[in-house]
Amino acid sequence: MTRGRFQRWRRIAGAAQAAVWLGLPLLRVGGESALRLDVASGRLHAFGASFALGEAHVVLLAILALTFAFLAVTLVAGRVWCGWSCPQTVLGDLTRWVEAGFPGAGAPPPSRRRRKPRRWRRPAGFAVTAATSAVVAASMVFWFVEPYGFLARLARLSLGPAEAGAWGVLSLVLFLDLAFLRADFCATACPYAKLQGVLFDRSTLVVAYDARRAADCVDCGACVRVCPTGIDIRHGLQMACIACAACVDACEPVMRRLHRAPDLVGYAYGEPGSPRRPWRPAPLALGGAGVAATAVLVAVLAGRPLLALEAMADPSFVPRRAADGRVIDAYAVAVENRGRAPMQVVLAFTAEGRTLELRPDVLDLAPGERRQLRVVASARGLAPGVHDAVLVAEAVPAASRRPPERRLRTLAFVTPAARPEVR
């Protein structure tokens, strides 16, 4: 791998990206993964909060905010994601031994050119690539299943067919990608690379060759040898360039040895010598849209209740009068604890100012639990007909200083005139 100032910072950025990717599912916040979409329960766990499928609007807002931010950064900083943090690039750097021509970074010194090739290096590279693929594939599975349970079942060799199949398929796909496709994916199949042609403008940050100093180039080929996608940066901006700056670090020592000015190949805004224009309309518009989406997301999260209540008339229950004159009706009720602490929910039902008898009227919910149940209401002295009624659910989460959560639903309480027997 090319050695230089940019490559050192790229390795740091890659390590940070790997720590986030591998660590978030394993890091626990409030008893759950810091970030994980749990397939079994159909819930998204995010930094102590738990979201059900019915709260998909929260995920949509987060995706919109990230998308606007990503597009704004691309418009200003070019393919900084591709060259510095994309998993394809980071894993490609980690498995360089698998390349037939490695090492080939820069112009090697004579002593290195005389050295015999290390024939063991490529087989070892395949072994490293296989191990890396297995670890990364497992981390991808961790984003959808509980990671510690997965590891415990793996230790007992008792993985389920879905878990083992997903892990095996992902490991195989990653191995084939890292062993054979590698950076060619960036140059040929990556949809983000295709999108770049629409997003770039004349002030986007790119890696460029300064054609004004063509006389300084000694045609050593160092910039071409280190390029992971095999392009010649001297031919101008190309879609296959991932802005990894390997060519910059390869050219810099050559210029230094020749006592010539640096940055014959370097980062530039549009073209070498072009003025920097970060405050242009397109990035400002995308940044403003991202800020707006983030503000809406924060407002939604700040106002998100810990208790959710849904209720409707039970379609399988016919309102009736009992032999003692009580009127009985039933409702299908769903109550959800969205917090990370257990809570006790007290239900109450009123119609025309009267408090009706309710069964059940108290239930305990574990953190993140959603319970569906039939609630039976009964009353005396109500005239036949349909009466507006209000179902109230009130809960105080354990170990919480928040005020009691209170949710109301308006329903219809039906009082029949006849007196069928209660079944």
C-alpha positions as CSV (number, residue, x, y, z in Angstrom):
1,M,0.0,0.0,0.0
2,T,1.2,3.5,-0.7
3,R,2.7,5.3,2.3
4,G,2.0,8.9,2.7
5,R,0.1,11.5,4.7
6,F,-3.2,10.8,3.0
7,Q,-2.9,7.1,3.3
8,R,-2.2,7.4,7.1
9,W,-5.4,9.4,7.5
10,R,-7.3,7.0,5.3
11,R,-6.3,4.1,7.6
12,I,-7.5,6.1,10.6
13,A,-10.8,6.8,8.8
14,G,-11.2,3.2,7.8
15,A,-10.6,2.0,11.4
16,A,-13.2,4.5,12.7
17,Q,-15.7,3.3,10.1
18,A,-15.0,-0.4,11.0
19,A,-15.4,0.4,14.7
20,V,-18.8,1.9,14.0
21,W,-20.0,-0.8,11.7
22,L,-18.8,-3.7,13.9
23,G,-19.5,-2.0,17.2
24,L,-23.0,-0.5,17.1
25,P,-24.9,-3.8,17.1
26,L,-22.7,-5.1,19.9
27,L,-22.9,-2.0,22.0
28,R,-25.8,-2.1,24.4
29,V,-28.0,0.9,25.3
30,G,-30.9,0.3,27.6
31,G,-30.5,-3.5,27.3
32,E,-30.6,-3.6,23.5
33,S,-28.2,-3.0,20.6
34,A,-27.3,0.6,20.0
35,L,-28.6,0.2,16.5
36,R,-30.3,-2.9,15.1
37,L,-33.3,-3.8,13.1
38,D,-34.6,-6.9,14.9
39,V,-36.3,-9.1,12.3
40,A,-37.9,-11.5,14.8
41,S,-39.8,-8.8,16.7
42,G,-40.1,-6.4,13.8
43,R,-38.7,-3.5,15.8
44,L,-35.9,-1.0,15.2
45,H,-33.6,-0.4,18.2
46,A,-31.8,2.9,18.0
47,F,-29.8,4.4,20.9
48,G,-32.1,3.4,23.7
49,A,-35.4,3.9,21.8
50,S,-37.4,1.1,20.2
51,F,-39.6,1.7,17.1
52,A,-42.4,-0.6,15.8
53,L,-43.2,-1.0,12.2
54,G,-46.1,1.5,12.6
55,E,-43.5,4.2,13.3
56,A,-41.8,3.9,9.9
57,H,-42.2,7.6,9.4
58,V,-39.4,8.1,12.0
59,V,-37.1,5.9,9.9
60,L,-38.1,7.7,6.7
61,L,-37.2,11.1,8.3
62,A,-33.8,9.8,9.4
63,I,-33.2,8.4,5.9
64,L,-34.2,11.7,4.3
65,A,-31.9,13.7,6.6
66,L,-28.9,11.3,5.9
67,T,-29.6,11.4,2.1
68,F,-29.7,15.2,1.9
69,A,-26.5,15.4,4.0
70,F,-24.8,12.7,1.8
71,L,-25.7,14.5,-1.4
72,A,-24.5,17.9,0.0
73,V,-21.2,16.4,1.1
74,T,-20.8,14.7,-2.3
75,L,-21.4,18.0,-4.1
76,V,-18.8,19.8,-2.0
77,A,-16.2,17.1,-1.2
78,G,-16.7,14.7,-4.2
79,R,-16.0,11.0,-3.6
80,V,-14.6,11.4,-0.2
81,W,-16.9,8.6,1.0
82,C,-15.7,6.3,-1.7
83,G,-12.0,6.8,-1.0
84,W,-12.1,7.2,2.8
85,S,-15.0,5.3,4.4
86,C,-16.8,3.0,1.9
87,P,-16.6,-0.6,3.2
88,Q,-15.7,-1.7,-0.3
89,T,-12.6,0.5,-0.2
90,V,-11.7,-0.2,3.5
91,L,-12.0,-4.0,3.1
92,G,-10.1,-3.8,-0.2
93,D,-7.2,-2.1,1.6
94,L,-7.3,-4.7,4.3
95,T,-7.0,-7.6,1.8
96,R,-4.4,-6.2,-0.5
97,W,-2.3,-9.4,-0.3
98,V,-4.8,-11.2,-2.5
99,E,-3.8,-9.1,-5.5
100,A,-1.4,-10.8,-7.9
101,G,0.8,-7.7,-8.3
102,F,1.0,-6.7,-4.7
103,P,3.1,-4.9,-3.6
104,G,3.1,-2.4,-6.4
105,A,2.7,1.0,-4.7
106,G,4.8,3.7,-6.1
107,A,8.2,3.3,-7.7
108,P,10.0,0.7,-5.6
109,P,13.7,1.2,-4.8
110,P,16.3,-1.0,-6.6
111,S,16.8,-3.1,-3.5
112,R,13.2,-4.0,-3.5
113,R,13.1,-4.7,-7.2
114,R,15.8,-7.3,-6.8
115,R,14.0,-9.1,-4.0
116,K,12.5,-12.4,-4.9
117,P,8.7,-12.5,-5.0
118,R,7.1,-14.0,-1.9
119,R,5.0,-16.8,-3.4
120,W,3.3,-17.4,-0.1
121,R,1.8,-13.9,0.0
122,R,-1.2,-14.5,-2.3
123,P,-2.3,-17.8,-0.8
124,A,-2.1,-16.0,2.6
125,G,-4.1,-13.2,1.1
126,F,-6.9,-15.6,0.2
127,A,-6.9,-16.9,3.7
128,V,-7.0,-13.4,5.2
129,T,-9.8,-12.5,2.7
130,A,-11.8,-15.6,3.7
131,A,-11.5,-14.8,7.4
132,T,-12.3,-11.1,6.8
133,S,-15.4,-12.1,4.8
134,A,-16.7,-14.4,7.5
135,V,-16.2,-11.7,10.2
136,V,-17.8,-8.9,8.2
137,A,-20.7,-11.2,7.1
138,A,-21.4,-12.0,10.8
139,S,-21.4,-8.3,11.6
140,M,-23.9,-7.8,8.9
141,V,-26.2,-10.5,10.4
142,F,-25.8,-8.7,13.8
143,W,-27.7,-5.8,12.3
144,F,-30.8,-8.0,12.1
145,V,-30.5,-10.6,14.9
146,E,-29.4,-10.3,18.5
147,P,-25.6,-10.6,18.3
148,Y,-24.8,-12.2,21.6
149,G,-27.5,-14.8,21.1
150,F,-26.0,-15.5,17.6
151,L,-22.5,-15.9,19.1
152,A,-23.8,-18.2,21.8
153,R,-25.6,-20.4,19.3
154,L,-22.5,-20.4,17.1
155,A,-20.4,-21.6,20.0
156,R,-22.9,-24.4,20.6
157,L,-23.0,-25.2,16.8
158,S,-26.8,-24.7,17.0
159,L,-27.4,-21.8,14.5
160,G,-30.8,-21.9,12.9
161,P,-31.0,-22.5,9.1
162,A,-31.9,-18.9,8.4
163,E,-29.0,-17.5,10.4
164,A,-26.5,-20.0,9.1
165,G,-27.7,-19.6,5.5
166,A,-27.6,-15.8,5.6
167,W,-24.1,-15.9,7.2
168,G,-22.8,-18.4,4.6
169,V,-24.3,-16.6,1.6
170,L,-23.0,-13.2,2.7
171,S,-19.5,-14.7,3.5
172,L,-19.4,-16.2,0.0
173,V,-20.5,-13.0,-1.8
174,L,-18.0,-10.9,0.2
175,F,-15.2,-13.4,-0.5
176,L,-15.8,-13.4,-4.2
177,D,-16.1,-9.6,-4.2
178,L,-12.9,-9.0,-2.3
179,A,-10.9,-11.8,-3.9
180,F,-11.7,-11.1,-7.5
181,L,-13.9,-8.1,-8.2
182,R,-12.4,-5.6,-5.8
183,A,-12.1,-2.0,-7.0
184,D,-13.6,-3.0,-10.4
185,F,-17.0,-2.9,-8.7
186,C,-16.4,0.8,-8.0
187,A,-15.5,1.4,-11.7
188,T,-18.3,-0.6,-13.3
189,A,-21.3,-1.5,-11.1
190,C,-21.5,1.0,-8.2
191,P,-24.6,3.1,-8.6
192,Y,-23.1,5.9,-6.5
193,A,-20.3,6.2,-9.1
194,K,-23.0,6.7,-11.8
195,L,-24.7,9.3,-9.8
196,Q,-21.6,11.4,-9.4
197,G,-21.8,12.7,-13.0
198,V,-25.1,14.4,-12.1
199,L,-23.9,15.8,-8.7
200,F,-20.4,17.1,-9.6
201,D,-20.0,20.7,-10.7
202,R,-17.0,22.8,-11.5
203,S,-16.2,23.5,-7.8
204,T,-16.4,19.9,-6.4
205,L,-13.3,18.6,-4.7
206,V,-11.6,16.0,-6.8
207,V,-8.1,14.5,-7.2
208,A,-6.7,16.0,-10.3
209,Y,-3.5,16.2,-12.4
210,D,-2.2,19.8,-12.9
211,A,-1.9,19.9,-16.7
212,R,-0.3,23.3,-16.5
213,R,2.8,21.6,-15.1
214,A,3.0,18.8,-17.6
215,A,6.7,19.5,-18.0
216,D,7.3,18.5,-14.4
217,C,6.0,14.9,-15.0
218,V,8.8,12.4,-15.7
219,D,6.4,9.6,-16.7
220,C,7.5,7.4,-13.9
221,G,4.1,5.7,-13.8
222,A,3.9,5.6,-10.0
223,C,0.5,7.2,-10.0
224,V,-0.9,4.5,-12.3
225,R,0.7,1.6,-10.4
226,V,-0.9,2.5,-7.1
227,C,-4.4,3.3,-8.5
228,P,-6.8,0.6,-7.2
229,T,-9.1,1.0,-10.3
230,G,-6.2,1.2,-12.7
231,I,-6.8,4.6,-14.2
232,D,-4.2,7.2,-15.3
233,I,-5.1,10.4,-13.4
234,R,-3.2,12.4,-16.1
235,H,-6.0,11.8,-18.5
236,G,-8.3,14.0,-16.5
237,L,-11.3,13.4,-14.2
238,Q,-12.8,9.9,-14.7
239,M,-15.8,8.1,-13.2
240,A,-13.6,5.2,-11.9
241,C,-11.6,7.5,-9.7
242,I,-12.5,6.9,-6.0
243,A,-10.5,9.9,-4.7
244,C,-8.3,7.7,-2.4
245,A,-5.3,10.0,-3.0
246,A,-3.0,7.0,-3.5
247,C,-1.7,8.7,-6.6
248,V,-1.1,11.9,-4.7
249,D,1.1,10.1,-2.1
250,A,2.9,8.2,-4.9
251,C,3.8,11.4,-6.8
252,E,4.8,13.5,-3.9
253,P,8.2,11.8,-3.1
254,V,9.1,11.8,-6.8
255,M,8.6,15.5,-6.9
256,R,10.5,15.9,-3.7
257,R,13.5,14.0,-5.0
258,L,13.5,16.1,-8.1
259,H,13.3,19.3,-6.1
260,R,10.1,20.3,-7.9
261,A,6.9,21.8,-6.4
262,P,4.5,19.4,-4.8
263,D,0.9,18.7,-5.8
264,L,1.5,17.9,-9.5
265,V,-1.3,15.5,-8.6
266,G,-3.4,16.6,-5.7
267,Y,-6.8,17.6,-4.4
268,A,-8.4,20.5,-6.3
269,Y,-11.8,22.2,-6.5
270,G,-12.8,21.4,-10.0
271,E,-9.6,22.0,-11.8
272,P,-6.1,22.9,-10.4
273,G,-6.1,26.6,-9.8
274,S,-9.9,27.0,-9.7
275,P,-11.2,29.2,-6.9
276,R,-13.0,27.4,-4.0
277,R,-16.8,28.2,-3.9
278,P,-18.3,26.3,-1.0
279,W,-21.3,28.7,-0.6
280,R,-23.0,28.0,-3.9
281,P,-26.7,27.5,-4.3
282,A,-26.9,23.7,-4.8
283,P,-25.0,22.7,-1.6
284,L,-26.8,25.3,0.4
285,A,-30.2,24.0,-0.8
286,L,-29.3,20.3,0.0
287,G,-27.8,21.3,3.3
288,G,-31.0,23.3,4.2
289,A,-33.2,20.4,3.2
290,G,-31.1,18.1,5.5
291,V,-31.3,20.5,8.4
292,A,-35.1,20.8,7.9
293,A,-35.5,17.0,7.8
294,T,-33.3,16.7,10.9
295,A,-35.3,19.4,12.8
296,V,-38.6,17.5,12.0
297,L,-37.0,14.3,13.1
298,V,-35.9,15.8,16.4
299,A,-39.4,17.3,16.9
300,V,-41.1,14.0,16.3
301,L,-38.7,12.2,18.6
302,A,-39.1,14.8,21.3
303,G,-42.9,14.5,21.2
304,R,-42.9,10.7,20.9
305,P,-45.1,9.2,23.7
306,L,-43.8,6.2,25.7
307,L,-47.3,4.7,25.7
308,A,-49.3,3.9,22.5
309,L,-52.9,3.0,22.5
310,E,-55.1,1.7,19.7
311,A,-58.7,0.6,20.2
312,M,-61.7,-0.4,18.1
313,A,-65.0,-2.3,18.6
314,D,-64.4,-6.0,18.7
315,P,-66.0,-7.3,15.5
316,S,-66.5,-10.8,16.9
317,F,-68.5,-9.6,19.9
318,V,-72.2,-8.6,19.7
319,P,-73.3,-6.0,22.3
320,R,-75.9,-7.5,24.7
321,R,-77.8,-7.2,27.9
322,A,-77.2,-9.7,30.7
323,A,-79.9,-11.2,32.9
324,D,-79.2,-8.7,35.7
325,G,-79.7,-5.8,33.3
326,R,-76.1,-4.9,32.7
327,V,-75.1,-3.8,29.2
328,I,-71.9,-5.5,27.9
329,D,-69.7,-4.5,25.0
330,A,-66.2,-5.5,24.0
331,Y,-63.2,-3.8,22.3
332,A,-60.0,-4.9,20.7
333,V,-57.3,-2.9,22.4
334,A,-53.5,-2.8,21.6
335,V,-51.2,-1.2,24.2
336,E,-47.5,-0.7,23.6
337,N,-44.7,0.3,25.9
338,R,-42.3,2.3,23.8
339,G,-39.9,2.9,26.6
340,R,-36.9,1.0,27.9
341,A,-38.4,0.5,31.4
342,P,-41.4,-1.6,32.5
343,M,-44.6,0.2,33.1
344,Q,-48.0,-0.5,34.6
345,V,-51.0,0.6,32.6
346,V,-54.4,1.5,34.2
347,L,-57.4,1.5,31.9
348,A,-60.6,3.4,32.5
349,F,-63.8,3.7,30.4
350,T,-66.5,6.5,30.7
351,A,-69.7,7.1,28.8
352,E,-72.1,10.0,29.4
353,G,-70.1,11.0,32.5
354,R,-70.4,7.5,34.0
355,T,-67.4,5.3,34.8
356,L,-68.0,1.9,33.4
357,E,-66.7,-1.4,34.8
358,L,-63.8,-2.7,32.7
359,R,-62.1,-6.1,32.6
360,P,-59.1,-6.1,32.6
361,D,-58.3,-2.7,33.9
362,V,-54.6,-3.1,34.9
363,L,-51.8,-4.7,33.0
364,D,-48.0,-4.7,33.2
365,L,-45.9,-4.2,30.2
366,A,-42.2,-5.1,29.8
367,P,-39.9,-2.7,27.9
368,G,-40.8,-2.5,24.3
369,E,-43.8,-4.9,24.8
370,R,-46.9,-4.6,22.7
371,R,-50.0,-6.4,23.9
372,Q,-53.3,-7.0,22.1
373,L,-56.3,-8.0,24.2
374,R,-60.0,-8.0,24.4
375,V,-61.4,-5.5,26.9
376,V,-64.9,-6.0,28.2
377,A,-67.0,-3.0,29.4
378,S,-70.2,-3.2,31.3
379,A,-72.7,-0.5,32.5
380,R,-76.1,-0.2,34.1
381,G,-78.8,2.4,33.5
382,L,-77.9,3.4,30.0
383,A,-80.8,3.9,27.6
384,P,-80.8,1.8,24.4
385,G,-78.7,3.3,21.6
386,V,-75.2,4.3,20.7
387,H,-73.3,6.4,23.3
388,D,-70.0,8.2,22.9
389,A,-67.4,6.7,25.3
390,V,-63.8,7.4,26.1
391,L,-61.1,4.8,26.8
392,V,-58.3,6.2,28.9
393,A,-54.9,4.5,29.4
394,E,-52.5,5.9,32.0
395,A,-49.1,4.7,32.9
396,V,-46.0,5.7,34.8
397,P,-42.8,4.0,33.6
398,A,-40.8,2.5,36.4
399,A,-37.6,4.4,37.4
400,S,-38.7,7.4,35.4
401,R,-39.2,11.0,36.4
402,R,-41.4,11.7,33.4
403,P,-45.0,12.6,34.2
404,P,-47.6,9.9,33.7
405,E,-48.3,9.0,30.1
406,R,-52.0,9.4,29.3
407,R,-53.7,8.3,26.0
408,L,-57.4,8.6,25.1
409,R,-59.5,7.0,22.4
410,T,-63.1,7.8,21.6
411,L,-65.3,4.8,21.0
412,A,-69.0,3.9,20.7
413,F,-70.7,2.0,23.5
414,V,-73.7,0.2,22.1
415,T,-76.7,-0.5,24.4
416,P,-79.2,-3.0,22.8
417,A,-82.9,-2.9,23.6
418,A,-83.3,-6.7,23.7
419,R,-82.0,-8.9,26.4
420,P,-80.3,-11.9,24.8
421,E,-78.7,-14.4,27.1
422,V,-75.0,-13.8,27.8
423,R,-72.9,-16.6,26.2
